[in-house]
Amino acid sequence: MEVRNYKIIDKGVLHARFDLYLPKWGGFLIHGMTWCVKSENQQWISFPSYSLETPEGKKYLQHCRFEDREVQKDFERQVMPLLKNLQSAMSSSTTEDPEGEDGDLPF
């Protein structure tokens, strides 16, 4: 699996948006996945969704999902470390000198 187009959002529980590339599924690419964080112990991955206005208020329904909750949890256990590693790498890169030690630009 590979995380692509990772973007931090930090709006309410929505922490980040990303695309997920699954080469073992024939190069399957899922656009618009989200990483939601309510607390350190309450984090989850959501598939792309759409909003629906109901008499009770706005609801968000996923375009696709795993019917088996255990399969969803296993999926999250595999994706979450990829996101946390990427987040950590991004955090450490913002503290480094963007021009590098010898003054060259990083590209």
BELSULVEN-V43430 format. One record per helix or strand of 2 or more residues. SS is the DSSP state (h for helix, s for strand). FROM is the first residue (numbers start at 1). LEN is the number of residues. If there is no record, write none. Layout:
# BELSULVEN-V43430
ss from len
SS FROM LEN
SS FROM LEN
This chain:
# BELSULVEN-V43430
ss from len
s 2 10
s 14 9
h 23 3
s 28 12
s 42 5
s 49 6
s 57 6
h 69 27
